[in-house]
Amino acid sequence: MPVPNVLLSGIVGSTAYGLAHAGSDVDRLGMFAAPTEALHGLHRPKESHVSTAPDRTLHEAAKWCRLALGGNPTAMELAWLPPELYEVRTPLGDELIGLRTAFLSAKRVRDAYLGYATQQFRRLEGREADARTAKHARHLKRLCHQGLELYTTGRLTIRLENPQEYVDFGDRVAADPTAARPLLAHYESAFAESRPALPEQPDEAAVEAWLRRVRAHFYATAGV
């Protein structure tokens, strides 16, 4: 069933990173606005819609904002995609892209990206290699690299400069899962020793102002 009021949507995941292969799924992520009047009732509307064939996740605008303010790496991708990977862009979606740095804060970015990378490492540690081992290893390296870039420059490059480097790393870890430990330790030290380019706190006032413009727009639309 179509989800109305999609503000921004695009292709994310392995295709966006440049890590896709012949058998890879094409993942899509987007954001929609619930009708403002629906937020006033007894039962709140769904905050996320997840579908397969195609694989797509859509978050309600407020939920996406909360995820991004927390530094969530998956949510963050939506605001930093290369232009050709967007499939839906609206004026409000473009506004969001324009204020994407307002969501950033040093501690939350560090904790989120290193936290997700550590989760990937734990999936590798203490288990026999299987078909997913190389994939987890690739994403561990990607999360570390992208997180440190965002932390030290305030920018996030979704398309990896040298995808083969990540493929090779995945293959090495698939052969020897302990090969992932030095990389994680290296990035833990790099985060600790680097000076962040990000503020201590995100600019929640700017995010709130954008979300209120979304609510005003879809309240007015509902009243027409």
C-alpha positions in Angstrom: 0.0 0.0 0.0 1.4 3.4 -1.0 2.6 5.7 1.9 1.4 9.3 1.4 3.4 12.4 1.9 6.8 11.1 1.2 9.2 14.0 1.7 12.5 12.3 0.8 13.5 8.9 -0.4 16.5 7.3 -2.0 18.7 4.2 -2.6 20.9 3.4 0.4 23.0 0.4 1.6 25.5 -1.5 -0.5 24.4 0.0 -3.8 25.0 3.5 -2.4 28.4 2.5 -0.9 29.6 0.9 -4.1 29.7 -2.5 -2.5 26.8 -4.2 -4.3 27.3 -7.4 -6.3 25.1 -9.3 -8.6 23.1 -10.9 -5.8 22.7 -7.7 -3.7 19.3 -6.4 -2.8 18.5 -2.7 -3.5 17.6 -1.0 -0.3 15.6 2.2 -0.1 15.1 4.6 2.8 12.8 7.5 3.1 10.8 9.8 5.3 7.1 10.7 5.2 4.9 13.2 7.1 1.9 11.9 8.9 -1.2 14.1 8.4 -0.9 16.7 11.2 -4.5 16.1 12.3 -3.8 12.4 12.8 -1.2 13.3 15.5 -4.0 14.8 17.7 -6.1 11.8 18.1 -6.2 9.0 20.6 -4.3 6.5 18.4 -1.1 7.9 16.9 -0.3 6.9 13.3 2.5 4.3 12.5 5.9 5.8 12.7 7.6 3.4 10.3 6.5 1.4 7.2 8.8 -1.5 6.1 8.2 -3.5 3.0 9.9 -6.1 0.8 10.0 -6.4 -3.0 11.1 -3.6 -3.1 13.0 -3.4 0.2 12.0 -0.1 1.6 11.9 1.6 5.0 10.0 4.8 5.5 10.1 6.7 8.8 7.7 9.4 9.9 9.5 12.8 10.0 9.6 13.1 13.8 11.0 9.6 14.2 13.7 10.1 11.5 14.7 13.4 13.3 15.0 11.5 16.6 17.2 8.8 15.0 19.4 11.3 13.2 19.8 13.5 16.4 21.0 10.3 18.1 23.7 9.9 15.4 22.0 6.7 13.9 24.2 5.8 10.9 21.4 4.2 8.9 19.1 7.2 9.2 21.9 9.7 8.6 22.5 8.3 5.1 19.3 9.7 3.8 20.5 13.3 4.2 23.9 12.7 2.6 23.2 10.6 -0.5 24.7 11.5 -3.9 22.1 13.5 -5.9 21.6 10.7 -8.4 20.4 8.2 -5.7 17.4 10.3 -4.6 14.2 9.0 -6.0 11.9 11.5 -4.2 12.9 15.0 -3.3 10.4 17.6 -2.2 10.9 21.2 -1.1 10.7 20.2 2.5 13.1 17.3 1.8 15.5 19.7 0.3 15.2 21.9 3.3 16.1 18.9 5.5 19.2 18.2 3.3 20.2 21.9 3.8 20.2 21.6 7.6 21.7 18.1 7.9 24.6 19.4 9.9 22.2 20.6 12.6 21.7 17.0 13.6 25.3 16.4 14.4 27.1 16.3 17.7 30.5 14.9 18.6 29.6 12.4 21.3 26.5 11.1 19.6 28.2 10.5 16.3 31.2 8.8 18.0 29.1 6.6 20.2 26.7 5.7 17.4 29.2 4.8 14.7 31.7 3.0 17.0 28.7 1.3 18.7 27.4 0.0 15.5 30.9 -1.1 14.4 31.3 -2.9 17.7 28.0 -4.7 17.2 29.4 -5.9 13.8 32.6 -7.1 15.5 30.6 -9.1 18.1 28.8 -10.8 15.3 32.2 -11.9 14.0 33.8 -12.8 17.3 33.5 -16.3 18.6 31.6 -17.8 15.7 32.5 -19.8 12.7 32.8 -18.0 9.4 29.7 -18.2 7.2 28.3 -16.5 4.2 27.6 -13.3 6.2 31.0 -13.0 7.8 32.5 -11.0 5.0 29.5 -8.7 4.8 29.6 -7.9 8.6 33.4 -7.2 8.2 32.8 -4.9 5.3 30.3 -2.9 7.2 32.5 -2.8 10.3 35.2 -1.1 8.3 32.8 1.2 6.5 31.1 2.3 9.8 34.5 3.1 11.3 35.7 5.0 8.2 32.5 7.0 7.7 32.1 7.7 11.4 35.6 9.1 11.8 35.2 11.2 8.6 31.9 12.7 10.0 33.5 13.2 13.4 36.6 15.0 12.2 35.2 16.9 9.1 31.5 17.4 9.6 30.9 15.7 6.3 29.7 12.2 5.3 30.7 10.6 2.1 28.4 7.7 1.3 30.1 6.4 -1.8 33.3 4.7 -0.8 36.4 5.8 -2.6 37.9 2.3 -2.9 35.2 -0.3 -2.5 37.6 -3.2 -3.4 39.6 -2.4 -0.2 36.5 -3.2 1.8 35.8 -6.4 -0.2 39.4 -7.5 0.4 39.1 -6.8 4.1 35.8 -8.8 4.3 37.6 -11.8 2.6 40.5 -11.6 5.1 38.1 -11.6 8.0 36.1 -14.5 6.6 39.3 -16.5 6.5 40.4 -15.3 10.0 37.8 -13.4 12.1 40.5 -12.2 14.5 41.7 -9.9 11.7 38.9 -7.5 12.5 40.2 -6.8 16.0 43.2 -4.6 15.0 41.0 -2.4 12.7 38.4 -1.8 15.4 41.2 -1.0 18.0 42.8 1.4 15.4 39.6 3.4 15.0 38.8 3.4 18.7 42.2 5.1 19.2 41.7 7.4 16.2 38.4 8.7 17.7 40.0 9.2 21.1 43.0 11.1 19.6 41.2 13.2 17.0 39.7 16.7 17.5 36.1 16.7 16.5 34.8 19.2 14.0 31.3 18.8 15.5 29.6 20.7 18.3 28.9 19.2 21.7 25.2 19.4 21.1 23.1 19.3 17.9 21.1 22.3 16.9 17.7 21.0 18.0 16.1 24.5 17.6 16.7 24.3 13.8 15.4 20.7 13.6 12.3 21.7 15.6 11.6 24.7 13.4 11.8 22.4 10.3 9.5 19.8 11.8 7.0 22.5 12.7 7.0 23.7 9.1 6.2 20.1 8.1 3.3 20.0 10.5 2.0 23.4 9.4 2.2 22.3 5.7 0.3 19.1 6.2 -2.2 20.7 8.5 -3.0 23.3 5.9 -3.2 20.6 3.2 -5.7 18.6 5.2 -7.9 21.5 5.6 -8.2 22.3 1.9 
